[in-house]
Amino acid sequence: MLLRQAKFTLTTKDVAAVLLPYHRAQFLCKKTFLGLVAIWLVGTLVAIAVLVGIQGSNSLMNWDQTIIEGAFIYLLIVLLLIPLEIWFLIPHRVNSLIAKEKQLGLEQTIIWDEYSLSIRSSYLKGTYPLRLIFDWHEYPCYFALYLDKKHFKILPKAALSAAQIDDFRAILTRAIIYPE
């Protein structure tokens, strides 16, 4: 019978390697794109109103040029938000999540079965039903289990045998339904 247990110790680098791609993928989803389009439309209307206010009746006579100017100005602003979020705000959020992680450097034991996942360390003892796990991803060196958008558990593959990796992947695939 396969032993469904592993011991490991996490480092800051381990946690950052899992959280950065996850939060960037969350940002670059369809919902974010639709939000940016909505911001662009509202911003364009505001920019047009400002241009009409500045240029007066002259801009009403040249309404097509006013719309193009307003849309272009606000498009530049929205396009500047994307790199700001990806390269500055997401790493800042990830670093604050890592700073709150109390289990870094502690030896952890993870035990799993078909329905639940138990994690034990000197700091925490908890059991999580697999059906309540928000999301999971497999990376080349880790399994990342997301309990919600801010809380996560990481299982390094180096702590598992090849048979345990296949078993863990199969259980996660069956038990966890991805969010829409």
Contacts in CASP RR format, 6 or more apart in sequence:
PFRMAT RR
TARGET T0000
AUTHOR 0000-0000-0000
METHOD contacts of the structure
MODEL  1
MLLRQAKFTLTTKDVAAVLLPYHRAQFLCKKTFLGLVAIWLVGTLVAIAV
LVGIQGSNSLMNWDQTIIEGAFIYLLIVLLLIPLEIWFLIPHRVNSLIAK
EKQLGLEQTIIWDEYSLSIRSSYLKGTYPLRLIFDWHEYPCYFALYLDKK
HFKILPKAALSAAQIDDFRAILTRAIIYPE
2 163 0 8 1.000
2 164 0 8 1.000
2 167 0 8 1.000
3 164 0 8 1.000
4 111 0 8 1.000
4 112 0 8 1.000
4 113 0 8 1.000
4 164 0 8 1.000
4 167 0 8 1.000
4 168 0 8 1.000
5 109 0 8 1.000
5 110 0 8 1.000
5 111 0 8 1.000
5 112 0 8 1.000
6 109 0 8 1.000
6 110 0 8 1.000
6 155 0 8 1.000
6 159 0 8 1.000
6 160 0 8 1.000
6 164 0 8 1.000
7 107 0 8 1.000
7 108 0 8 1.000
7 109 0 8 1.000
7 110 0 8 1.000
7 159 0 8 1.000
8 107 0 8 1.000
8 108 0 8 1.000
8 110 0 8 1.000
8 155 0 8 1.000
8 156 0 8 1.000
8 158 0 8 1.000
8 159 0 8 1.000
9 105 0 8 1.000
9 106 0 8 1.000
9 107 0 8 1.000
9 108 0 8 1.000
10 101 0 8 1.000
10 103 0 8 1.000
10 104 0 8 1.000
10 105 0 8 1.000
10 106 0 8 1.000
10 108 0 8 1.000
10 154 0 8 1.000
10 156 0 8 1.000
11 104 0 8 1.000
11 105 0 8 1.000
12 98 0 8 1.000
12 104 0 8 1.000
14 142 0 8 1.000
14 154 0 8 1.000
14 156 0 8 1.000
15 97 0 8 1.000
15 98 0 8 1.000
15 101 0 8 1.000
15 104 0 8 1.000
15 152 0 8 1.000
15 154 0 8 1.000
16 94 0 8 1.000
16 95 0 8 1.000
16 98 0 8 1.000
17 139 0 8 1.000
17 141 0 8 1.000
17 142 0 8 1.000
18 137 0 8 1.000
18 139 0 8 1.000
18 142 0 8 1.000
18 144 0 8 1.000
18 152 0 8 1.000
18 154 0 8 1.000
19 94 0 8 1.000
19 97 0 8 1.000
19 98 0 8 1.000
19 152 0 8 1.000
20 90 0 8 1.000
20 91 0 8 1.000
20 94 0 8 1.000
21 139 0 8 1.000
22 137 0 8 1.000
22 144 0 8 1.000
22 146 0 8 1.000
22 152 0 8 1.000
23 90 0 8 1.000
23 93 0 8 1.000
23 94 0 8 1.000
24 86 0 8 1.000
24 90 0 8 1.000
26 32 0 8 1.000
26 149 0 8 1.000
27 85 0 8 1.000
27 86 0 8 1.000
27 90 0 8 1.000
28 86 0 8 1.000
36 78 0 8 1.000
36 81 0 8 1.000
36 82 0 8 1.000
39 78 0 8 1.000
40 71 0 8 1.000
40 74 0 8 1.000
40 75 0 8 1.000
40 78 0 8 1.000
43 74 0 8 1.000
43 77 0 8 1.000
44 67 0 8 1.000
44 70 0 8 1.000
44 71 0 8 1.000
44 74 0 8 1.000
44 75 0 8 1.000
46 74 0 8 1.000
47 69 0 8 1.000
47 70 0 8 1.000
47 71 0 8 1.000
47 73 0 8 1.000
47 74 0 8 1.000
48 66 0 8 1.000
48 67 0 8 1.000
48 70 0 8 1.000
51 59 0 8 1.000
51 66 0 8 1.000
51 69 0 8 1.000
51 70 0 8 1.000
52 59 0 8 1.000
52 60 0 8 1.000
52 66 0 8 1.000
53 59 0 8 1.000
55 66 0 8 1.000
59 65 0 8 1.000
59 66 0 8 1.000
60 66 0 8 1.000
97 150 0 8 1.000
98 104 0 8 1.000
102 123 0 8 1.000
102 124 0 8 1.000
103 121 0 8 1.000
103 123 0 8 1.000
103 124 0 8 1.000
106 121 0 8 1.000
106 122 0 8 1.000
106 123 0 8 1.000
107 121 0 8 1.000
107 122 0 8 1.000
108 119 0 8 1.000
108 120 0 8 1.000
108 121 0 8 1.000
109 119 0 8 1.000
109 120 0 8 1.000
109 121 0 8 1.000
110 117 0 8 1.000
110 118 0 8 1.000
110 119 0 8 1.000
110 120 0 8 1.000
110 153 0 8 1.000
110 155 0 8 1.000
110 159 0 8 1.000
111 117 0 8 1.000
111 118 0 8 1.000
111 120 0 8 1.000
112 118 0 8 1.000
112 168 0 8 1.000
112 171 0 8 1.000
113 171 0 8 1.000
114 130 0 8 1.000
114 171 0 8 1.000
114 174 0 8 1.000
114 175 0 8 1.000
115 129 0 8 1.000
115 130 0 8 1.000
115 131 0 8 1.000
115 175 0 8 1.000
116 127 0 8 1.000
116 128 0 8 1.000
116 129 0 8 1.000
116 130 0 8 1.000
117 127 0 8 1.000
117 128 0 8 1.000
117 130 0 8 1.000
117 133 0 8 1.000
117 145 0 8 1.000
117 153 0 8 1.000
118 125 0 8 1.000
118 126 0 8 1.000
118 127 0 8 1.000
118 128 0 8 1.000
119 125 0 8 1.000
119 126 0 8 1.000
119 127 0 8 1.000
119 128 0 8 1.000
119 153 0 8 1.000
120 126 0 8 1.000
128 145 0 8 1.000
128 147 0 8 1.000
128 153 0 8 1.000
130 171 0 8 1.000
130 172 0 8 1.000
130 175 0 8 1.000
130 176 0 8 1.000
131 175 0 8 1.000
131 176 0 8 1.000
131 177 0 8 1.000
132 147 0 8 1.000
133 145 0 8 1.000
133 146 0 8 1.000
133 147 0 8 1.000
133 175 0 8 1.000
133 176 0 8 1.000
134 146 0 8 1.000
134 147 0 8 1.000
134 148 0 8 1.000
134 149 0 8 1.000
134 179 0 8 1.000
135 145 0 8 1.000
135 146 0 8 1.000
135 176 0 8 1.000
135 178 0 8 1.000
135 179 0 8 1.000
136 143 0 8 1.000
136 144 0 8 1.000
136 145 0 8 1.000
136 146 0 8 1.000
136 172 0 8 1.000
136 176 0 8 1.000
137 143 0 8 1.000
137 144 0 8 1.000
137 146 0 8 1.000
138 144 0 8 1.000
138 169 0 8 1.000
140 157 0 8 1.000
141 156 0 8 1.000
141 157 0 8 1.000
141 158 0 8 1.000
142 154 0 8 1.000
142 155 0 8 1.000
142 156 0 8 1.000
142 157 0 8 1.000
143 154 0 8 1.000
143 155 0 8 1.000
143 157 0 8 1.000
143 168 0 8 1.000
143 169 0 8 1.000
143 172 0 8 1.000
144 152 0 8 1.000
144 153 0 8 1.000
144 154 0 8 1.000
145 152 0 8 1.000
145 153 0 8 1.000
145 154 0 8 1.000
145 155 0 8 1.000
145 172 0 8 1.000
146 152 0 8 1.000
147 153 0 8 1.000
155 168 0 8 1.000
157 165 0 8 1.000
160 168 0 8 1.000
END
